[in-house]
Amino acid sequence: MTATAPIPQQSPSARLSAAPAAYPAPMYPHKATEEQHRERRIRSFQPRRGRMTNAQASALDRSWERYGVPIDGTPLDLAELFGGLPVTLEIGFGMGETTAAMAAADPSMGILAADVHTPGHGNLLGMLERDGSQNVRLAAGDAVILLRDMLPDASLAGLRVYFADPWPKPKHHKRRLVQASFLDLVLPRLAPGALVHCATDWEPYAEQMLEVLSASPELENLHPEGDGTGWLEPADHPDGSVPGYAPRPDWRPVTKFERAGIAKGHVVHDLLFRRR
Ligand SMILES: C[S@@+](CC[C@H](N)C(=O)[O-])C[C@H]1O[C@@H](n2cnc3c(N)ncnc32)[C@H](O)[C@@H]1O
């Protein structure tokens, strides 16, 4: 890991006065704009019920200004936001336990953590406050818009998608996040060498992820030998290559949805690819 400057700790008011004009105090996005609501794009999330607890709401009040980035279409300057740290985008952090743990375990990596789920926003902020983490920014809203409109090319050192909504019914497969058109959005945003890490407990989605990621000549599977499970049929790969799943990396903590999947007897697959 390269040594990088820490993000300076600032009170909300200090951050405001130090912020350049391009970064006014971020407004918490309560809902998508009318335009975002109507446009055609992958809708990979499902509205989830769940009221915020008082603790989550207070954390949102206290710390949104410090950590929050609204997904409103405004281009971001990641060097400014993260004080020069390399930045990994995590899409769909849920309640944020894994995000907080990975951020604390590696302060040299910035994490731009995106989700639409409001209680999760408050929950993650509470954990960042608790840990004093300075290497996370919370992007509130649809990560598809973030990728499409707000991130510069070659700006990401990594992408994490852990236990994305599996959309099991065939009529909903078009809503799966990891599909060819999503990769078209992602690839230009990845810097050479960027790590793409997906994990899922839904076997058919794991197969789809393998097919989509393996089909890109711009990505290299770091575990072409596989982990001994879930290999695709060789007939799918007339050139003789048989892409494989990665052994579970010990630096990925068990996530909340992963625990639920394991309790149901699901097999978990990790996929690790590198941008050439
Ligand atoms: C099944 S949950 C998994 C949460 C967490 N990663 C875990 O493993 O416990 C999937 C999460 O992805 C979020 N999500 C799905 N599509 C998204 C998108 N396009 N932008 C932001 N968040 C998204 C959902 O709101 C949800 O919180």
The ligand as an SDF file (V2000), in Angstrom:
LIG
                    3D

 27 29  0  0  0  0  0  0  0  0999 V2000
  -29.2640   -7.2040   -0.9030 C   0  0  0  0  0  0  0  0  0  0  0  0
  -28.6540   -5.6960   -0.2830 S   0  0  0  0  0  0  0  0  0  0  0  0
  -26.9710   -6.0970    0.2050 C   0  0  0  0  0  0  0  0  0  0  0  0
  -26.4180   -5.1260    1.2080 C   0  0  0  0  0  0  0  0  0  0  0  0
  -24.9980   -5.4060    1.6920 C   0  0  0  0  0  0  0  0  0  0  0  0
  -24.0220   -5.2890    0.6220 N   0  0  0  0  0  0  0  0  0  0  0  0
  -24.8990   -6.7750    2.3290 C   0  0  0  0  0  0  0  0  0  0  0  0
  -24.2810   -7.6650    1.7480 O   0  0  0  0  0  0  0  0  0  0  0  0
  -25.4070   -6.9230    3.4540 O   0  0  0  0  0  0  0  0  0  0  0  0
  -28.3920   -4.7870   -1.7780 C   0  0  0  0  0  0  0  0  0  0  0  0
  -28.2630   -3.3010   -1.5460 C   0  0  0  0  0  0  0  0  0  0  0  0
  -27.9220   -2.6810   -2.7710 O   0  0  0  0  0  0  0  0  0  0  0  0
  -28.6070   -1.4430   -2.8490 C   0  0  0  0  0  0  0  0  0  0  0  0
  -28.6570   -1.0860   -4.2640 N   0  0  0  0  0  0  0  0  0  0  0  0
  -29.1270   -1.8400   -5.2840 C   0  0  0  0  0  0  0  0  0  0  0  0
  -29.0050   -1.1920   -6.4460 N   0  0  0  0  0  0  0  0  0  0  0  0
  -28.4180    0.0100   -6.1580 C   0  0  0  0  0  0  0  0  0  0  0  0
  -28.0470    1.1150   -6.9510 C   0  0  0  0  0  0  0  0  0  0  0  0
  -28.2430    1.1380   -8.2870 N   0  0  0  0  0  0  0  0  0  0  0  0
  -27.4840    2.1700   -6.3430 N   0  0  0  0  0  0  0  0  0  0  0  0
  -27.3030    2.1680   -4.9990 C   0  0  0  0  0  0  0  0  0  0  0  0
  -27.6360    1.1360   -4.2020 N   0  0  0  0  0  0  0  0  0  0  0  0
  -28.1900    0.0710   -4.7740 C   0  0  0  0  0  0  0  0  0  0  0  0
  -29.9490   -1.7300   -2.2000 C   0  0  0  0  0  0  0  0  0  0  0  0
  -30.5700   -0.5500   -1.7390 O   0  0  0  0  0  0  0  0  0  0  0  0
  -29.5230   -2.6530   -1.0570 C   0  0  0  0  0  0  0  0  0  0  0  0
  -29.2400   -1.9170    0.1170 O   0  0  0  0  0  0  0  0  0  0  0  0
  1  2  1  0
  2  3  1  0
  2 10  1  0
  3  4  1  0
  4  5  1  0
  5  6  1  0
  5  7  1  0
  7  8  2  0
  7  9  1  0
 10 11  1  0
 11 12  1  0
 11 26  1  0
 12 13  1  0
 13 14  1  0
 13 24  1  0
 14 15  1  0
 14 23  1  0
 15 16  2  0
 16 17  1  0
 17 18  1  0
 17 23  2  0
 18 19  1  0
 18 20  2  0
 20 21  1  0
 21 22  2  0
 22 23  1  0
 24 25  1  0
 24 26  1  0
 26 27  1  0
M  CHG  2   2   1   9  -1
M  END
$$$$
